Amino acid sequence: AILFAAETAGVSKIFKAGGIQAIAAMAYGTESVPKVYKIFGPGNQYVTAAKQLVSLKEVAIDMPAGPSEVEVIADESANPAFIAADFLSQAEHGMDSQAMLVTASESIVEPVMQAIRDRLPRKEITEKSLSHSRLIVLKDKQEVIDFTNLYAPEHLIIQTTDYADIAGQVENAGSVFMGPYTPESAGDYASGTNHTLPTNGYAKAYSGVNLDSFIKKITFQEITADGIRLLGGTIRTMAANEQLDAHKNAVTIRLNTL
């Protein structure tokens, strides 16, 4: 399926490789794998560390996208089975995945816990990832919102009656899934958003991968004689303030010819 999609999309080079060795191959180049300009895509904690390491000198990267995480905001109107399903779909990614339920409605906690116990798939991996997952009860909606913006989750699912209002107050998150019928897996596969997202709090500074991530921008400028007359004084003043006399002179010498 992946090969067919790649061919349809016009991909001309495909390499079956993974882990930190794939990062090394793309960053430095090998006899068979060409060196690239930018590396995209998530991975485990080792892949993320490798991407950050090679980005210091060799290549650009999209962002630190490491072990996967999801936060669910819910109230008493939420379906506990939906929340459990979202918890477990995240937990099955790997042993270092994290799922969080954050709520101001304590009554929903026990039904969610029971629903999780009833549905454990891939038990060995899921139980380990759930061991550092959390169900957190806070005082009120504002505390929930403040916690969320501090945690800056990779995936944020909001299953409350006022999910649109809460979503409007989200400042830090990789991708937000609104309402009871928007599971995180939709973002992975079909709803149109990219699922390579910042984790470990990096959503405070980074966006998820999007079309802009694949675009390199170059700026161009041309100044006419009238333009340099108009801008010259500003440029000279700014340059003088930074004690960069050669910068100032590059404008002065042009103005003196006009």
C-alpha positions, 0 to 999 in steps of 0.5 A: 500500500505504501509503495503504491501510494508513493508511486502515485504521488510521484516518489522516485526513490524509496529505501526500506530503512528505519531507526537511527541508522536511517537518520544517519544514512539520510544525514550523511549519505551512503553508497545507496542512500543520497544525502538529503536537505531535510528529514521529516517524520516521527520516531521513538526517543532514539530517532528523535535524539538522532534527528536533533543531533544531525540537525546541529550541522548536517541537515534540517529537520521538521521538529522534535517528534518523538514518543507519541502522546495524547491528552483527552479533555472530557466532562460528564457528557463524554462517552467513557468507551470513546475515551478508553478507545482513544487512550488505547489507540495511543498507548499501542504506539509503543511502550514510551507512549503516554495518554492523559485524561484531564477533567473537572468531572470526577464522576467520569474517572471510574467508568473510563478506568473500567472501559480501559480494563475491558479493552486492553489490546497488545497487552504487553506494550499497552500495559507498559505505556499505560503505566506512565499514563494518567487520569487527572481531576482538576478543580474547574474548566479553567484549571483544565485549560491552563494545565493543557497549555502547560503540557502542550500535548501532541494530540488533544481530544476535547469531548465536552459539551462546550468543546468549541469554547475550550478549543478556542482557548488552546494555545499549545497543542500539536493537533486538536480533535473536537467533539465525540466523533473525532478520534485521533486516528482520523488525523493519522489517516483521513481527515487531512491533517498531518500526523507528524506533530511536536511532542514532549512540550515542543508544541509551545514552539513548533507547529506540526508538519504541513505544506509550508514545511516543504517550502523554502522561501527566498526574499527579493528586493529592488530599490530605486533612486527615489526609494533609497532617498526615502529609506536612506535616512532610516538605514543610516540611523539604524546602522549608526545606532549599532555602530556599523559605519560600513553599513551606513557608508554603503547608503551614504555613498549612493545618496551622494551620487544622487 
